[in-house]
């Protein structure tokens, strides 16, 4: 045989063998999203007391209706705000939804709800892609959606529920039983602390039995100034809602209050300044109170109540942890108000604010993105705990791009298939 041809054939066989072994065990993969990262459907039948408060143009009864992301709903902003809003009850000390509506994740267990967030878009291509690129790559190496490639979407507006924990438990246990392999648990952004809550709730014995590896990506362990930013000024560029509409909506989303930055990650640092006052991260509540946000301490406490036992991240997960974070992207770390903060229209947006930038992934400051993993590594090095924890950093890679970048996805597959 011609030597050149033999060389080509040998190289081809070697390449094929490498790809075939890229994920030899094909462990089941669970993809968990962050805030705003799950397609949501809603069913509503409002009682008369609620219906009277809804504009006539808003449907008062519907079944299994796509609501996030549905561009038609964005045209009817008032409807979306009424449907999505939770209100803080100072008597019960809890966030409460509007009566008569419930939310669900379509095609639970598949990746449908975490793939493209606008599945009914007019284009055949992905309109609002989320885990889309990672799903594509995993399918190319042999993973099958709804079988060994699973989605753990949830109602991202709220704190995790017992029902969601039970559903996710069953999803994982069924996959482990079917494939005789532990799962790889991948979580993005707010999915970091939410997935940590899930693992801690299940406990060491269950986690060791069912989880092969835990992969938090761009985790918002200690929140982000961006959460405060969107509450005050909205987010015109990343969602099809104008800031003047988006900001008031976000003030009624409990998970956004959960994501407000926690001072432990930013000791002594300045959160905001005005001509006559400086606010540290420990004075977050003072800043919001000065703007008459109303029941500030209660709202923050209620949004964080479920996480109270775990907020210090004192327990190292009982399985290998491989964290992926971006850095060296301009990230809002502080706000500069050109005038003193005064009582503000609750349905308006703040004006004359300058964003002060620091290091991070464009959304989550590096102090938050690394917080838990740095703590676990330090505990291990000091002999205060046992674990296998690594962090992979990507310069210039943004908060959402980190689950889309080819080089990052390839590394994720490499480590989960070790």
Order of alpha helices (4+ residues) and beta strands (2+ residues): alpha-beta-beta-alpha-beta-alpha-alpha-beta-beta-beta-alpha-alpha-beta-alpha-beta-alpha-alpha-beta-alpha-alpha-alpha-beta-beta-alpha-alpha-beta-beta-beta-alpha-alpha-beta-alpha
